């Protein structure tokens, strides 16, 4: 191969595009191949909700959000931190701000302006992007093979094909069989950051689409504050997503919803005692605690609530909700599973296929929403790209800013 032989990146999501940014900024010729008609479709979908890029919490706490994969991701996230991602976005003109929850967003609150600026920079750096290029593996002589275009000979390859959630946006996990056939270990895909089915009464289903705000959800010893959304099929939302990894493995399982986490059982009971005994139970709950019609309906969902203040307060603090099981991968925000860490070197190179690296959601990790998904996708892309440049990834200065 000549010096002009390109580095190939398969997949034009956040991990693939930021790797192209690093490599092209260092003077390498880069070709990005994307099987969809346009790039970064899932990234644009994420931007509809405000494009939560990362989270501003201290790194030590931030790292815990990645669960059992945190030790493996630690050097990768240290090499491209939250501050690095913010600086990168700001340099593209997508000035960021930190919301009241600590989440980081571009001021435009959407992905399209940032993506346009990003693609313009990649174009100036000579990156070639080929769409409708469905990768199918390798030819006998080692070229990258596609279903609908001529093979590409690459000096190195980065696979950034995504996981298996939202397949209509391009990430369907179809690459799994290709890699398994080459001796790469791939853990089964499972839905992550996903809603759960609940056998609601017809009365509760009338509230489908309405949120439960400022609640807490408890499962075992874990308590997560946030919001949830009642749906026709069950329940979803940030507080559910934060627990989805463990709930998924144990379903069917019962969680408990605390409608007033800022108050103790004693404080709620005291407020209820101050209401008129002649009022209906719903009126007492509404006046004492400001419960919404949906919250009131949940109090009644498990059967007639007790009238005695302490017992009623205990019901408000721990409403049981039985989760029958998670929704499927096609409705999950992200997926667990993917390339097993034991199949990768420390530099994210595939042990079984030297010269081929992997990054993004196709690696076997998961995290809740809140900026953690994008941060790790970007960071693994940067880390792999630096390794492809022959740098010590944890020490290399990023060419992005």
VOBA-135305 format. One record per residue (C-alpha): x, y, z. Coordinates in pm, whole numbers, padded with zeros to 5 digits, always signed. Example, Ala and Ser with C-alpha at 12.3 -4.5 7.8 and 13.67 -1.06 7.14 Angstrom:
# residues 2
+01230-00450+00780
+01367-00106+00714
# end
This chain:
# residues 401
+00000+00000+00000
+00118+00351-00077
+00137+00642+00161
-00184+00766-00002
-00377+00461+00117
-00651+00604+00340
-00755+00525+00690
-01111+00395+00665
-01381+00466+00920
-01697+00258+00897
-01987+00443+01056
-02058+00817+01061
-02193+00868+01409
-02024+01068+01688
-01742+00815+01746
-01659+00778+01378
-01678+01147+01293
-01468+01263+01585
-01208+01001+01500
-01205+01141+01147
-01155+01486+01299
-00851+01373+01500
-00694+01177+01214
-00747+01438+00943
-00625+01718+01170
-00302+01519+01199
-00267+01513+00821
-00397+01162+00750
-00614+01083+00451
-00951+00962+00584
-01250+00801+00415
-01571+00766+00619
-01825+00510+00495
-02185+00527+00611
-02457+00287+00499
-02743+00536+00548
-02819+00816+00298
-02695+01078+00547
-02463+01090+00846
-02520+01104+01222
-02890+01023+01217
-02907+00906+01576
-02703+01209+01685
-02960+01434+01518
-03241+01242+01686
-03074+01296+02024
-03062+01667+01943
-03440+01686+01930
-03442+01666+02307
-03179+01939+02348
-02855+01750+02264
-02722+01670+02609
-02351+01649+02523
-02207+01562+02862
-02244+01627+03234
-02053+01873+03451
-02038+01664+03770
-01694+01582+03919
-01511+01315+03722
-01497+01069+04012
-01877+01064+04033
-01917+01086+03655
-01714+00767+03614
-01944+00567+03843
-02227+00608+03590
-02061+00343+03373
-02111+00066+03626
-01889-00239+03599
-01716-00110+03285
-01594+00205+03465
-01239+00068+03525
-01199-00012+03155
-01338+00323+03043
-01146+00530+03301
-00828+00593+03096
-01039+00658+02786
-01257+00916+02960
-00952+01073+03125
-00794+01115+02782
-01098+01306+02652
-01281+01457+02948
-01605+01647+02984
-01407+01970+02963
-01238+01851+02644
-01574+01779+02483
-01708+02119+02587
-01399+02291+02443
-01438+02095+02118
-01803+02199+02081
-01726+02560+02167
-01449+02566+01904
-01708+02466+01645
-01920+02766+01740
-02176+02563+01937
-02133+02758+02259
-02240+02544+02550
-02406+02608+02884
-02464+02406+03198
-02827+02350+03291
-02968+02348+03642
-02926+01968+03656
-02557+01991+03567
-02615+01867+03213
-02427+02040+02932
-02608+02159+02617
-02524+02374+02315
-02706+02707+02339
-02893+02627+02017
-03042+02325+02202
-03020+02109+01891
-02766+01904+01699
-02797+02034+01345
-02593+02361+01378
-02308+02176+01549
-02316+01895+01291
-02307+02143+01000
-02002+02319+01142
-01839+01985+01216
-01891+01855+00862
-01756+02180+00717
-01439+02139+00919
-01402+01777+00813
-01442+01883+00451
-01170+02148+00490
-00944+01884+00642
-00994+01666+00337
-01218+01397+00487
-01413+01206+00223
-01758+01088+00335
-01928+00817+00133
-02294+00746+00210
-02506+00446+00107
-02197+00232+00160
-02313-00083+00340
-02009-00264+00479
-02021-00643+00447
-01675-00750+00568
-01343-00809+00393
-01238-00949+00058
-00994-01240+00043
-00704-00999-00004
-00804-00781+00293
-00994-00495+00130
-01306-00358+00294
-01606-00492+00109
-01939-00318+00052
-02273-00433-00082
-02304-00155-00334
-01963-00009-00414
-01609-00112-00500
-01384-00241-00218
-01154-00003-00031
-00797-00085+00062
-00718+00084+00393
-00397+00128+00587
-00600+00102+00909
-00970+00070+00983
-01190+00203+01261
-01527+00037+01311
-01781+00275+01465
-02103+00104+01365
-02311+00170+01674
-02509-00074+01884
-02848-00223+01808
-03099+00039+01928
-03316+00245+01695
-03230+00030+01391
-03424+00256+01155
-03159+00521+01219
-02881+00290+01105
-02761+00100+01414
-02901-00250+01388
-02609-00461+01507
-02588-00643+01174
-02208-00626+01197
-02209-00884+01477
-02196-01193+01255
-01914-01046+01046
-01690-01001+01349
-01787-01324+01522
-01684-01511+01206
-01339-01352+01243
-01300-01464+01605
-01416-01146+01782
-01620-01195+02099
-01951-01007+02091
-02185-01002+02391
-02558-01029+02309
-02739-00699+02261
-02989-00591+02528
-03208-00281+02552
-03073-00001+02771
-03230+00331+02872
-03564+00182+02789
-03920+00191+02915
-04092-00100+03089
-04427-00266+03041
-04678-00223+03323
-05029-00373+03339
-05197-00043+03424
-05567-00018+03493
-05774+00153+03228
-05799+00455+03458
-05421+00504+03471
-05394+00462+03095
-05608+00773+03058
-05302+00965+03178
-05070+00829+02906
-04826+01100+02802
-04834+01282+03136
-04520+01318+03350
-04456+01241+03713
-04226+01522+03820
-03994+01550+04120
-04038+01189+04225
-03800+00919+04344
-03793+00557+04235
-03654+00290+04463
-03532-00055+04369
-03365-00243+04648
-03113-00011+04808
-03095+00225+04510
-03301+00542+04502
-03306+00768+04196
-03470+01109+04190
-03603+01257+03870
-03901+01229+03642
-04095+00951+03474
-04362+00937+03208
-04673+00724+03215
-04736+00562+02878
-05004+00340+02727
-04769+00043+02764
-04615+00130+03101
-04352+00375+03225
-04039+00545+03090
-03822+00852+03160
-03496+00952+03320
-03552+00798+03663
-03645+00466+03501
-03354+00479+03256
-03105+00528+03539
-03215+00193+03682
-03285+00013+03356
-02968-00200+03354
-03052-00375+03681
-03429-00373+03626
-03383-00537+03286
-03196-00831+03438
-03448-00889+03717
-03782-00828+03546
-04055-00896+03631
-03972-00680+03929
-04147-00433+04159
-04024-00079+04209
-04160+00179+04455
-04248+00533+04355
-04209+00810+04612
-04438+01096+04513
-04288+01338+04765
-03920+01251+04820
-03845+01584+04987
-04076+01498+05277
-04054+01220+05534
-04343+00993+05627
-04379+01188+05953
-04391+01523+05773
-04650+01401+05525
-04862+01253+05805
-04849+01586+05991
-04972+01771+05680
-05256+01523+05635
-05360+01561+05999
-05411+01930+05936
-05678+01865+05671
-06048+01837+05743
-06161+01485+05821
-06486+01553+05636
-06301+01607+05307
-06261+01321+05064
-05930+01138+05060
-05843+01287+04721
-05917+01637+04845
-05701+01586+05153
-05410+01461+04942
-05447+01743+04694
-05467+02014+04959
-05194+01878+05186
-04945+01763+04925
-05043+01927+04597
-05069+01590+04420
-05168+01601+04054
-05460+01395+03922
-05210+01140+03790
-05034+01114+04125
-05371+01074+04298
-05464+00797+04056
-05141+00613+04142
-05223+00631+04512
-05545+00444+04433
-05393+00205+04174
-05299-00066+04422
-05638-00070+04591
-05825+00159+04833
-05568+00366+05024
-05578+00381+05405
-05736+00688+05567
-05516+00697+05876
-05250+00970+05817
-04937+00765+05893
-05046+00470+05679
-05158+00700+05399
-04825+00884+05416
-04643+00551+05385
-04847+00475+05070
-04753+00811+04916
-04385+00741+04988
-04378+00391+04841
-04633+00314+04569
-04556-00034+04430
-04537-00063+04051
-04472-00403+03895
-04258-00393+03583
-04336-00690+03360
-04035-00647+03133
-03841-00397+02920
-03942-00274+02578
-03745-00404+02282
-03425-00281+02122
-03621-00098+01854
-03755+00141+02120
-03447+00163+02343
-03238+00480+02354
-02920+00272+02364
-02809-00088+02387
-02592-00297+02616
-02375-00569+02472
-02132-00548+02182
-01763-00620+02134
-01626-00777+02449
-01339-00596+02616
-01130-00914+02621
-01134-00903+02240
-00966-00558+02242
-00620-00434+02324
-00581-00140+02560
-00578+00082+02249
-00917-00050+02126
-00759-00259+01850
-00924-00593+01775
-00696-00875+01892
-00819-01103+01615
-00788-00843+01337
-00469-00633+01370
-00498-00286+01223
-00872-00275+01290
-01000-00068+01583
-01347-00018+01731
-01518+00267+01913
-01854+00397+02025
-02167+00209+02122
-02055-00110+01946
-01829-00172+02247
-01982-00356+02544
-02066-00073+02784
-02378+00112+02888
-02465+00426+03081
-02777+00626+03170
-02894+00929+02980
-02763+01263+03100
-02462+01313+02872
-02285+00990+02960
-02371+00811+02634
-02233+01081+02405
-01928+01146+02623
-01814+00784+02605
-01891+00762+02234
-01680+01070+02163
-01403+00964+02402
-01364+00614+02256
-01349+00764+01907
-01073+01006+02009
-00885+00735+02198
-00887+00491+01907
-00784+00763+01660
-00487+00864+01873
-00383+00499+01896
-00401+00476+01515
-00166+00772+01499
+00082+00581+01712
+00048+00810+02010
+00019+00721+02375
-00353+00790+02397
-00366+00900+02758
-00084+01151+02710
-00137+01284+02359
-00249+01643+02318
-00571+01646+02121
-00549+01812+01779
-00913+01915+01818
-00847+02241+02002
# end
